[in-house]
Amino acid sequence: PVVFEDMVYVASQGDVDDELEQGIILALFRADGEEVWRQNTPARLYTTPVVVDDALVVALESENALLIGYNLQTGGQKWTFVPQAQ
């Protein structure tokens, strides 16, 4: 998990029996564990998210590497980035 200010962000691989193979990100209040938001990801998560500037950044394992930045307060997707092979 990632602790940032008054929040805890947790990434999960999701339900291992789920055929969709999505991950889940949870944002919880640090004080009491109340869920603030939940976001499904388009692929399973295999790394711990990091906070960069004003985004929660996750790396997804897919056909190509994929980075997604989520809004810290709402969980809405802010941006995506696919690194290009050199």
Backbone as a printed PyTorch tensor [residue, N CA C, xyz], in Angstrom:
tensor([[[  0.8270,  -1.2140,   0.0000],
         [  0.0000,   0.0000,   0.0000],
         [  0.8580,   1.2590,   0.0000]],

        [[  0.2320,   2.3600,  -0.3710],
         [  0.8840,   3.6620,  -0.3710],
         [  0.1280,   4.5660,   0.5920]],

        [[  0.8450,   5.1790,   1.5330],
         [  0.2460,   6.1500,   2.4480],
         [  0.6660,   7.5260,   1.9690]],

        [[ -0.3230,   8.3860,   1.7080],
         [ -0.0450,   9.7420,   1.2330],
         [ -1.0560,  10.6800,   1.8690]],

        [[ -0.5510,  11.6250,   2.6510],
         [ -1.3900,  12.5660,   3.3860],
         [ -2.4050,  11.7860,   4.2250]],

        [[ -3.7060,  12.0160,   4.0570],
         [ -4.6990,  11.3340,   4.9030],
         [ -5.3070,  10.1020,   4.2360]],

        [[ -4.6370,   9.5940,   3.1930],
         [ -5.1850,   8.4760,   2.4270],
         [ -4.2300,   7.2750,   2.4010]],

        [[ -4.8210,   6.1000,   2.2080],
         [ -4.0680,   4.8730,   1.9510],
         [ -4.5800,   4.3150,   0.6250]],

        [[ -3.6720,   4.0340,  -0.2900],
         [ -4.0330,   3.4900,  -1.6030],
         [ -3.5250,   2.0510,  -1.6770]],

        [[ -4.4340,   1.1500,  -2.0300],
         [ -4.1100,  -0.2740,  -2.0700],
         [ -4.4090,  -0.8150,  -3.4640]],

        [[ -3.4670,  -1.5470,  -4.0190],
         [ -3.6650,  -2.1910,  -5.3190],
         [ -3.8230,  -3.6870,  -5.1030]],

        [[ -4.7560,  -4.2690,  -5.8300],
         [ -5.0170,  -5.6980,  -5.7220],
         [ -5.0780,  -6.2980,  -7.1200]],

        [[ -4.6920,  -7.5570,  -7.2150],
         [ -4.8040,  -8.2510,  -8.4950],
         [ -6.2470,  -8.5830,  -8.8140]],

        [[ -7.1470,  -8.3210,  -7.9010],
         [ -8.5520,  -8.6210,  -8.1390],
         [ -8.8550, -10.0690,  -7.8250]],

        [[ -9.9880, -10.5260,  -8.2640],
         [-10.4390, -11.8920,  -8.0360],
         [ -9.6720, -12.8310,  -8.9580]],

        [[ -8.9210, -13.7470,  -8.3830],
         [ -8.1000, -14.6430,  -9.2060],
         [ -8.9510, -15.5550, -10.0850]],

        [[-10.2280, -15.7260,  -9.7540],
         [-11.1150, -16.5450, -10.5790],
         [-11.8220, -15.7310, -11.6560]],

        [[-11.5940, -14.4250, -11.6630],
         [-12.2580, -13.5350, -12.6160],
         [-11.6330, -13.7050, -13.9970]],

        [[-12.4390, -14.0640, -14.9730],
         [-11.9320, -14.2710, -16.3310],
         [-11.5080, -12.9700, -17.0010]],

        [[-11.9700, -11.8220, -16.4970],
         [-11.6260, -10.5400, -17.1110],
         [-10.2110, -10.1070, -16.7840]],

        [[ -9.6250, -10.6780, -15.7510],
         [ -8.2630, -10.3590, -15.3320],
         [ -8.0530,  -8.8680, -15.1380]],

        [[ -8.9090,  -8.2530, -14.3390],
         [ -8.7640,  -6.8430, -13.9940],
         [ -8.1430,  -6.7160, -12.6120]],

        [[ -7.4760,  -5.6020, -12.3920],
         [ -6.9950,  -5.2740, -11.0710],
         [ -7.9570,  -4.3010, -10.4080]],

        [[ -7.6990,  -4.0140,  -9.1440],
         [ -8.5320,  -3.0810,  -8.3870],
         [ -7.6240,  -2.1560,  -7.5910]],

        [[ -7.9610,  -0.8710,  -7.5830],
         [ -7.2880,   0.0990,  -6.7240],
         [ -8.3240,   0.6170,  -5.7400]],

        [[ -7.9520,   0.6480,  -4.4670],
         [ -8.8260,   1.1850,  -3.4280],
         [ -8.1670,   2.3910,  -2.7890]],

        [[ -8.9620,   3.4120,  -2.5160],
         [ -8.5060,   4.5640,  -1.7450],
         [ -9.2840,   4.5580,  -0.4400]],

        [[ -8.5680,   4.5610,   0.6700],
         [ -9.1800,   4.4860,   1.9930],
         [ -8.7290,   5.6580,   2.8500]],

        [[ -9.6320,   6.1400,   3.7180],
         [ -9.2150,   7.1420,   4.6870],
         [ -8.2450,   6.4880,   5.6610]],

        [[ -7.1380,   7.1500,   5.9020],
         [ -6.1080,   6.6240,   6.7890],
         [ -6.6200,   6.4680,   8.2180]],

        [[ -7.4600,   7.3870,   8.6710],
         [ -7.9170,   7.4060,  10.0600],
         [ -8.8030,   6.2200,  10.4190]],

        [[ -9.7130,   5.8440,   9.5170],
         [-10.6910,   4.8160,   9.8900],
         [-10.8720,   3.7010,   8.8650]],

        [[-10.1570,   3.7510,   7.7410],
         [-10.2570,   2.7000,   6.7370],
         [-11.4900,   2.7680,   5.8560]],

        [[-12.2710,   3.8440,   5.9840],
         [-13.4650,   3.9810,   5.1460],
         [-13.0580,   4.1030,   3.6780]],

        [[-13.7710,   3.3740,   2.8140],
         [-13.4810,   3.4200,   1.3810],
         [-13.9490,   4.7450,   0.7920]],

        [[-13.0400,   5.4220,   0.0870],
         [-13.3490,   6.6960,  -0.5680],
         [-13.7080,   6.4450,  -2.0270]],

        [[-12.8900,   5.6600,  -2.7040],
         [-13.2020,   5.2670,  -4.0770],
         [-12.5680,   3.9310,  -4.4050]],

        [[-13.0920,   3.3310,  -5.4640],
         [-12.6110,   2.0390,  -5.9650],
         [-12.5640,   2.1510,  -7.4850]],

        [[-11.4950,   1.6420,  -8.0750],
         [-11.3520,   1.7300,  -9.5280],
         [-10.8480,   0.3920, -10.0640]],

        [[-11.5380,  -0.1450, -11.0530],
         [-11.0360,  -1.3270, -11.7550],
         [-10.0050,  -0.8780, -12.7750]],

        [[ -8.9970,  -1.7050, -12.9930],
         [ -7.9820,  -1.4160, -13.9970],
         [ -8.1560,  -2.3900, -15.1600]],

        [[ -7.6960,  -2.0290, -16.3590],
         [ -7.9140,  -2.8850, -17.5280],
         [ -7.0810,  -4.1650, -17.5430]],

        [[ -6.1530,  -4.3030, -16.6140],
         [ -5.3410,  -5.5180, -16.5100],
         [ -4.9320,  -5.6740, -15.0490]],

        [[ -4.4230,  -6.8320, -14.7120],
         [ -3.9980,  -7.0700, -13.3290],
         [ -2.7810,  -6.2090, -12.9830]],

        [[ -2.6940,  -5.8650, -11.7110],
         [ -1.5900,  -5.0650, -11.1950],
         [ -0.5570,  -5.9820, -10.5560]],

        [[  0.7030,  -5.7370, -10.8550],
         [  1.7530,  -6.5600, -10.2790],
         [  2.8080,  -5.7360,  -9.5510]],

        [[  2.5570,  -4.4430,  -9.3970],
         [  3.4920,  -3.5750,  -8.6890],
         [  2.7230,  -2.6870,  -7.7240]],

        [[  3.4310,  -2.1070,  -6.7860],
         [  2.8350,  -1.1480,  -5.8650],
         [  2.6890,   0.1880,  -6.5770]],

        [[  1.5330,   0.8480,  -6.4510],
         [  1.3870,   2.1700,  -7.0660],
         [  2.3050,   3.1860,  -6.3890]],

        [[  2.5470,   4.2820,  -7.0780],
         [  3.3290,   5.3870,  -6.5210],
         [  2.5700,   6.6870,  -6.7400]],

        [[  2.8110,   7.6570,  -5.8690],
         [  2.2270,   8.9870,  -6.0360],
         [  3.2630,   9.8660,  -6.7150]],

        [[  2.8760,  10.4500,  -7.8510],
         [  3.7390,  11.3630,  -8.5940],
         [  2.9440,  12.6390,  -8.8310]],

        [[  3.4380,  13.7340,  -8.2940],
         [  2.7360,  15.0140,  -8.3690],
         [  1.3230,  14.8400,  -7.8160]],

        [[  0.3080,  14.9720,  -8.6490],
         [ -1.0750,  14.8680,  -8.1680],
         [ -1.7740,  13.6350,  -8.7250]],

        [[ -1.0120,  12.5640,  -8.9810],
         [ -1.5990,  11.3500,  -9.5600],
         [ -1.0910,  10.1010,  -8.8450]],

        [[ -1.9610,   9.1110,  -8.7730],
         [ -1.5720,   7.7790,  -8.3320],
         [ -1.2360,   7.0040,  -9.5990]],

        [[  0.0010,   6.5610,  -9.7250],
         [  0.4690,   5.9240, -10.9560],
         [  0.6110,   4.4230, -10.7260]],

        [[  0.0060,   3.6580, -11.6450],
         [  0.1090,   2.2040, -11.5810],
         [  0.6970,   1.6870, -12.8840]],

        [[  1.4240,   0.5860, -12.7750],
         [  1.9700,  -0.1000, -13.9470],
         [  1.1980,  -1.3980, -14.1160]],

        [[  0.7330,  -1.6300, -15.3270],
         [ -0.0520,  -2.8200, -15.6210],
         [  0.7320,  -3.7420, -16.5320]],

        [[  0.5470,  -5.0240, -16.3130],
         [  1.1590,  -5.9950, -17.2060],
         [  0.1410,  -6.3390, -18.2770]],

        [[  0.4940,  -6.0620, -19.5040],
         [ -0.3800,  -6.3740, -20.6280],
         [  0.5130,  -6.7190, -21.8140]],

        [[ -0.0560,  -6.7430, -23.0040],
         [  0.7430,  -7.0410, -24.1910],
         [  1.9250,  -6.0780, -24.2840]],

        [[  1.6600,  -4.8140, -24.0020],
         [  2.7040,  -3.7940, -23.8830],
         [  2.6500,  -3.2570, -22.4650]],

        [[  3.7580,  -2.7250, -21.9940],
         [  3.7320,  -2.0870, -20.6830],
         [  2.7630,  -0.9080, -20.7420]],

        [[  2.0710,  -0.6500, -19.6590],
         [  1.0960,   0.4320, -19.6250],
         [  1.1500,   1.1110, -18.2750]],

        [[  1.2740,   2.4330, -18.2750],
         [  1.1960,   3.2370, -17.0580],
         [ -0.0890,   4.0380, -17.1030]],

        [[ -0.7980,   4.0910, -15.9770],
         [ -2.0190,   4.8860, -15.8820],
         [ -1.9250,   5.7700, -14.6500]],

        [[ -2.2650,   7.0430, -14.8240],
         [ -2.3230,   7.9900, -13.7160],
         [ -3.7700,   8.2340, -13.3270]],

        [[ -4.0740,   8.0870, -12.0340],
         [ -5.4280,   8.2880, -11.5200],
         [ -5.4720,   9.5030, -10.6030]],

        [[ -6.5880,  10.2120, -10.6180],
         [ -6.8130,  11.3460,  -9.7340],
         [ -6.8180,  10.8550,  -8.2900]],

        [[ -6.0260,  11.4890,  -7.4300],
         [ -5.9150,  11.0500,  -6.0410],
         [ -7.2280,  11.1680,  -5.2710]],

        [[ -8.0240,  12.1830,  -5.5620],
         [ -9.2550,  12.4220,  -4.8090],
         [-10.4460,  11.6160,  -5.3310]],

        [[-10.5400,  11.4300,  -6.6510],
         [-11.7450,  10.8260,  -7.2330],
         [-11.5320,   9.4330,  -7.8180]],

        [[-10.2960,   9.0890,  -8.1340],
         [-10.0220,   7.8160,  -8.7880],
         [-10.2290,   7.8470, -10.2890]],

        [[-10.6220,   8.9950, -10.8170],
         [-10.8040,   9.1160, -12.2620],
         [ -9.4720,   9.0280, -12.9890]],

        [[ -9.4950,   8.4420, -14.1710],
         [ -8.2690,   8.3150, -14.9540],
         [ -7.8600,   9.6700, -15.5010]],

        [[ -6.5870,  10.0420, -15.2620],
         [ -6.0620,  11.3230, -15.7390],
         [ -5.3030,  11.1680, -17.0500]],

        [[ -4.5130,  10.1000, -17.1600],
         [ -3.6970,   9.9110, -18.3440],
         [ -3.2440,   8.4550, -18.4510]],

        [[ -2.7600,   8.0960, -19.6460],
         [ -2.1290,   6.7940, -19.8690],
         [ -0.8360,   7.0200, -20.6480]],

        [[  0.0800,   6.0790, -20.5110],
         [  1.3470,   6.1650, -21.2240],
         [  1.8060,   4.7530, -21.5750]],

        [[  2.1290,   4.5470, -22.8430],
         [  2.6800,   3.2780, -23.3110],
         [  4.0980,   3.5570, -23.7850]],

        [[  5.1230,   3.0780, -23.0530],
         [  6.5030,   3.3030, -23.4900],
         [  6.7610,   2.6150, -24.8260]],

        [[  7.5160,   3.2700, -25.6760],
         [  7.8600,   2.7210, -26.9850],
         [  9.1990,   1.9980, -26.9040]],

        [[  9.2840,   0.8430, -27.5440],
         [ 10.5410,   0.0970, -27.5960],
         [ 11.5340,   0.8570, -28.4600]],

        [[ 12.8010,   0.7530, -28.0940],
         [ 13.8230,   1.4610, -28.8650],
         [ 14.6480,   0.5020, -29.6650]]])
